[in-house]
């Protein structure tokens, strides 16, 4: 559906604009079917379209004029145009009210129909990964059921009638209504949280307000997101930021839109380590923490535990940035996680998704924190071997949301621990030790099912055929010893 003259302005001007059109959709052949979709009578639709000679022979794509939505207030407004000059203001106000009714109904119905007519999108993740449910459909499969439809319109009106909504620009009003109508039913909590958020948006610049509304729209006006976004915008740590810093924060609120991520960004603003960073490192921290928090596929328990180490009020872990080099993603010591600027660039964009950025933002953070929590120190022992395996195991679960398989454990970690120029000497020394060696061999047997000893442990790791292992290569790899969830 489109509104002649622009969807953002037509419903909100103080002039009578009911010139709206739609097009015949696939599967519609009669005006009666179009009328059912639009929620108008077939007679009114025929009257508004005298150019259509055959009301039962429509084809997709034909433009249809939508008759004005009848409304007592609108009728009074029309008659008031002939009133004396001192009543012009009242007449204009009433005409505006009629147009508000029209735009609410049309926005609600068109948004709901747009969703319900795409069953292939059921349960899909729109921008930001926020999942939504298919709107309740009527028996014809066209839009929401009548009760849901009227409730949606009524709830939208409660938002429209607030002072917070009236202060918005025409474009912002349209954005808010589209978000509210995009995923019926519109609950009272969603309406209330939206109203509360709108009051805080008034303090933002137009550009920053648009960033906030973009995130709000991406979540379909999810009340938890609206509540946390209001809390962030009202936070003194946020209000005290420069304009550029506010834009950096709200850019990631928009880029990774969900309630938990907004809450974690707000927590980060209150940490001394974040406040002491320069603008570019703050942008890196915002992007990384937001993406790590937002990962819909990762192990939520490990993600939350890891973030608490950096963001809880009483936590004393710190995040810093520098160019590390040598292909290293990050390193940790003395409760400080250092990530390489080589892979996360400054700016307000999303983190580009590739192997390196996925590894550092979804995996390395939890991996290195696990080292800090378990006090892992390089040594010629199985304990150190287990510590390196454990940190990798935790990082893998954090990124992928599942334990690695036996084959993944060998290919992605154990082989490195036996051949890497840094790790290899420690593993070889442990294998040669009469006490530490059997611990290592037993572990390798638990992965592959093969008999492992000092004579073949390297061959088992580096060249054995996973298809011939007694243990299935696709079975979950054994869990390491120690803190496996960063609690």
KOLZA-569737 format. One line per field, with one value per residue (C-alpha): residue number from 1; x, y, z. Coordinates in steps of 0.25 Angstrom, whole numbers, plus 5000, padded with zeros to 4 digits. Example, Ala and Ser with C-alpha at 12.3 -4.5 7.8 and 13.67 -1.06 7.14 Angstrom:
2
lumgu = c(1_2);
east = c(5049_5055);
north = c(4982_4996);
up = c(5031_5029);
END
This chain:
487
lumgu = c(1_2_3_4_5_6_7_8_9_10_11_12_13_14_15_16_17_18_19_20_21_22_23_24_25_26_27_28_29_30_31_32_33_34_35_36_37_38_39_40_41_42_43_44_45_46_47_48_49_50_51_52_53_54_55_56_57_58_59_60_61_62_63_64_65_66_67_68_69_70_71_72_73_74_75_76_77_78_79_80_81_82_83_84_85_86_87_88_89_90_91_92_93_94_95_96_97_98_99_100_101_102_103_104_105_106_107_108_109_110_111_112_113_114_115_116_117_118_119_120_121_122_123_124_125_126_127_128_129_130_131_132_133_134_135_136_137_138_139_140_141_142_143_144_145_146_147_148_149_150_151_152_153_154_155_156_157_158_159_160_161_162_163_164_165_166_167_168_169_170_171_172_173_174_175_176_177_178_179_180_181_182_183_184_185_186_187_188_189_190_191_192_193_194_195_196_197_198_199_200_201_202_203_204_205_206_207_208_209_210_211_212_213_214_215_216_217_218_219_220_221_222_223_224_225_226_227_228_229_230_231_232_233_234_235_236_237_238_239_240_241_242_243_244_245_246_247_248_249_250_251_252_253_254_255_256_257_258_259_260_261_262_263_264_265_266_267_268_269_270_271_272_273_274_275_276_277_278_279_280_281_282_283_284_285_286_287_288_289_290_291_292_293_294_295_296_297_298_299_300_301_302_303_304_305_306_307_308_309_310_311_312_313_314_315_316_317_318_319_320_321_322_323_324_325_326_327_328_329_330_331_332_333_334_335_336_337_338_339_340_341_342_343_344_345_346_347_348_349_350_351_352_353_354_355_356_357_358_359_360_361_362_363_364_365_366_367_368_369_370_371_372_373_374_375_376_377_378_379_380_381_382_383_384_385_386_387_388_389_390_391_392_393_394_395_396_397_398_399_400_401_402_403_404_405_406_407_408_409_410_411_412_413_414_415_416_417_418_419_420_421_422_423_424_425_426_427_428_429_430_431_432_433_434_435_436_437_438_439_440_441_442_443_444_445_446_447_448_449_450_451_452_453_454_455_456_457_458_459_460_461_462_463_464_465_466_467_468_469_470_471_472_473_474_475_476_477_478_479_480_481_482_483_484_485_486_487);
east = c(5000_5005_5000_5000_5010_5018_5015_5023_5014_5001_4994_5000_4998_4986_4980_4970_4978_4971_4977_4982_4984_4988_4990_4983_4991_4994_4982_4972_4962_4951_4948_4941_4954_4962_4951_4952_4967_4966_4955_4945_4932_4931_4921_4930_4942_4934_4930_4944_4949_4939_4950_4949_4938_4939_4939_4941_4953_4965_4979_4991_4998_4985_4985_4973_4968_4964_4952_4954_4951_4938_4939_4929_4940_4945_4931_4930_4943_4938_4926_4934_4941_4930_4930_4934_4948_4949_4945_4955_4965_4955_4951_4966_4968_4956_4960_4974_4967_4960_4973_4980_4969_4971_4986_4985_4975_4983_4996_4991_4984_4995_5006_4999_4995_5009_5014_5003_5004_5018_5017_5031_5036_5030_5040_5051_5060_5059_5070_5078_5073_5060_5051_5036_5023_5013_5001_4988_4981_4966_4959_4962_4977_4977_4982_4978_4965_4955_4957_4972_4971_4962_4971_4983_4976_4971_4985_4992_4982_4986_5001_4996_4989_5001_5009_5021_5016_5011_5025_5031_5033_5024_5034_5037_5022_5020_5032_5027_5013_5019_5028_5016_5007_5018_5016_5002_4996_5000_5001_4998_5012_5018_5009_5014_5028_5027_5021_5032_5043_5037_5039_5054_5056_5053_5066_5074_5078_5070_5081_5083_5068_5067_5078_5069_5056_5063_5067_5053_5047_5056_5051_5037_5035_5039_5036_5049_5057_5049_5051_5066_5068_5061_5069_5082_5077_5074_5087_5095_5108_5101_5095_5109_5115_5119_5110_5120_5121_5106_5105_5115_5107_5094_5100_5103_5089_5084_5094_5091_5077_5072_5069_5080_5091_5085_5086_5100_5104_5098_5106_5119_5117_5119_5132_5145_5152_5143_5142_5158_5158_5160_5149_5154_5156_5142_5136_5144_5139_5125_5125_5131_5123_5110_5113_5118_5105_5096_5101_5088_5095_5105_5104_5096_5101_5116_5113_5106_5116_5127_5121_5119_5134_5135_5122_5117_5118_5128_5136_5151_5154_5158_5157_5168_5173_5186_5193_5198_5203_5207_5193_5189_5175_5176_5184_5181_5188_5186_5170_5173_5168_5176_5170_5177_5173_5177_5164_5154_5154_5149_5136_5121_5118_5115_5127_5129_5126_5138_5147_5156_5145_5136_5148_5152_5138_5130_5141_5154_5147_5142_5155_5164_5155_5155_5170_5169_5159_5167_5180_5186_5201_5210_5217_5222_5210_5197_5190_5195_5191_5177_5176_5179_5169_5159_5160_5158_5146_5139_5142_5136_5123_5122_5123_5115_5105_5110_5122_5132_5132_5144_5149_5148_5155_5167_5167_5165_5172_5180_5188_5192_5196_5206_5212_5211_5225_5220_5211_5218_5230_5221_5213_5225_5231_5219_5218_5232_5230_5226_5216_5210_5211_5200_5190_5192_5191_5178_5172_5175_5169_5157_5156_5159_5157_5171_5182_5192_5206_5219_5222_5210_5203_5208_5203_5189_5188_5194_5191_5181_5169_5156_5148_5155_5155_5148_5141_5131_5138_5124_5122_5124_5138_5141_5139_5152_5155_5153_5143_5136_5126_5134_5125);
north = c(5000_5014_5028_5038_5049_5040_5030_5038_5051_5048_5043_5054_5067_5077_5075_5065_5054_5041_5038_5024_5013_4999_4988_4975_4964_4950_4941_4953_4953_4961_4974_4967_4960_4973_4979_4967_4970_4985_4984_4992_4989_4984_4995_5006_5000_4999_5014_5018_5011_5014_5012_4997_4991_4977_4975_4960_4960_4967_4963_4965_4979_4987_5000_5001_5014_5012_5019_5028_5021_5026_5034_5043_5052_5053_5056_5067_5073_5074_5081_5090_5096_5105_5110_5124_5128_5127_5112_5109_5104_5094_5089_5087_5079_5070_5067_5064_5054_5047_5046_5040_5029_5026_5025_5016_5007_5006_5005_4994_4986_4987_4983_4971_4967_4968_4959_4949_4948_4942_4929_4925_4936_4929_4928_4934_4944_4958_4968_4966_4952_4955_4944_4947_4939_4939_4949_4942_4940_4941_4929_4935_4935_4950_4958_4957_4952_4963_4964_4964_4975_4984_4982_4986_4999_5002_5000_5008_5019_5019_5022_5033_5041_5043_5056_5047_5043_5056_5063_5053_5057_5052_5041_5037_5035_5026_5018_5016_5012_5002_4996_4994_4988_4979_4967_4966_4965_4978_4976_4987_4985_4987_5000_5005_5003_5009_5022_5022_5021_5032_5042_5039_5040_5055_5057_5051_5058_5055_5045_5038_5037_5030_5020_5017_5016_5006_4997_4998_4995_4983_4977_4979_4989_4978_4983_4978_4985_4998_4998_4995_5006_5016_5012_5014_5028_5033_5028_5040_5033_5033_5047_5052_5047_5056_5055_5046_5037_5036_5033_5022_5015_5016_5011_4998_4998_4998_4988_4978_4980_4972_4975_4968_4974_4988_4985_4980_4993_5001_4993_4996_5011_5010_5003_5011_5003_5007_5022_5022_5017_5027_5028_5018_5007_5011_5008_4994_4991_4995_4986_4974_4974_4976_4965_4955_4958_4957_4944_4936_4923_4923_4916_4927_4923_4924_4937_4943_4938_4944_4957_4958_4957_4971_4978_4975_4987_4979_4972_4976_4970_4980_4980_4987_4988_4988_4983_4969_4963_4949_4945_4946_4949_4952_4950_4951_4953_4959_4961_4969_4963_4969_4968_4971_4984_4976_4969_4979_4993_5006_5012_5011_5000_4985_4976_4969_4954_4946_4935_4945_4954_4942_4936_4948_4954_4941_4932_4938_4947_4935_4926_4936_4939_4924_4924_4936_4929_4915_4922_4914_4916_4909_4897_4883_4876_4870_4881_4892_4883_4882_4897_4900_4890_4895_4909_4905_4896_4908_4917_4907_4906_4921_4922_4910_4907_4892_4884_4881_4867_4857_4861_4876_4874_4867_4876_4890_4888_4876_4876_4890_4886_4876_4884_4898_4905_4910_4899_4887_4887_4887_4875_4867_4869_4865_4852_4849_4850_4837_4843_4853_4845_4834_4845_4851_4837_4834_4847_4844_4830_4836_4845_4834_4821_4816_4811_4822_4822_4829_4822_4827_4839_4848_4839_4838_4853_4857_4845_4835_4833_4838_4828_4817_4822_4812_4825_4832_4844_4851_4848_4860_4862_4859_4871_4876_4878_4891_4903_4900_4911_4924_4924);
up = c(5000_4997_5001_4990_4993_5003_5014_5024_5022_5016_5029_5038_5030_5034_5020_5016_5009_5007_4993_4996_4986_4986_4975_4972_4978_4973_4975_4975_4963_4968_4975_4986_4990_4990_4998_5008_5009_5011_5021_5013_5006_4992_4989_4994_4987_4973_4975_4977_4964_4953_4943_4946_4936_4941_4956_4954_4944_4951_4949_4959_4958_4955_4963_4972_4979_4993_4998_5010_5024_5029_5042_5049_5053_5039_5034_5045_5040_5026_5030_5038_5026_5024_5038_5042_5043_5058_5057_5046_5056_5062_5049_5045_5058_5055_5041_5046_5056_5044_5037_5049_5050_5035_5036_5048_5042_5028_5035_5044_5033_5023_5032_5038_5024_5019_5030_5028_5013_5014_5021_5017_5027_5039_5050_5041_5047_5042_5043_5056_5058_5066_5063_5062_5061_5049_5052_5055_5042_5039_5032_5018_5021_5019_5031_5045_5051_5053_5068_5067_5056_5065_5077_5069_5064_5078_5085_5074_5077_5092_5087_5076_5087_5096_5097_5094_5081_5076_5078_5067_5053_5042_5038_5052_5055_5043_5047_5061_5056_5045_5057_5066_5055_5049_5058_5064_5075_5080_5095_5106_5111_5097_5096_5110_5107_5094_5100_5111_5100_5092_5104_5104_5089_5090_5096_5084_5071_5059_5054_5067_5068_5055_5060_5072_5064_5054_5065_5071_5057_5055_5068_5064_5076_5086_5100_5107_5096_5097_5113_5112_5101_5110_5122_5113_5107_5121_5128_5132_5126_5113_5114_5118_5105_5093_5081_5073_5085_5086_5071_5073_5084_5077_5064_5071_5078_5064_5058_5068_5073_5085_5099_5105_5096_5099_5114_5113_5105_5116_5126_5118_5119_5134_5134_5136_5126_5115_5119_5119_5104_5093_5082_5073_5084_5089_5076_5075_5089_5086_5073_5080_5093_5085_5075_5086_5094_5081_5076_5074_5072_5084_5097_5105_5119_5115_5108_5120_5130_5121_5120_5135_5137_5129_5132_5146_5155_5164_5153_5152_5138_5127_5112_5104_5090_5083_5070_5075_5061_5058_5055_5069_5072_5087_5100_5115_5127_5141_5138_5125_5112_5100_5087_5074_5066_5053_5052_5058_5052_5057_5052_5055_5045_5048_5049_5035_5036_5032_5039_5046_5051_5055_5063_5071_5074_5076_5081_5086_5097_5104_5101_5108_5120_5122_5123_5133_5142_5142_5144_5133_5132_5121_5127_5123_5128_5124_5133_5123_5111_5117_5120_5105_5101_5111_5107_5092_5096_5103_5092_5082_5090_5092_5077_5072_5083_5084_5088_5077_5071_5073_5059_5061_5074_5067_5054_5061_5074_5078_5065_5068_5082_5077_5065_5068_5070_5084_5089_5083_5092_5104_5099_5095_5109_5116_5107_5110_5125_5132_5141_5131_5119_5122_5126_5112_5105_5113_5108_5094_5095_5100_5088_5077_5084_5079_5088_5090_5096_5095_5082_5074_5081_5070_5059_5065_5066_5052_5042_5048_5039_5047_5039_5045_5060_5069_5075_5065_5059_5060_5075_5085_5089_5104_5113_5119_5134_5141_5139_5126_5126_5131_5144);
END
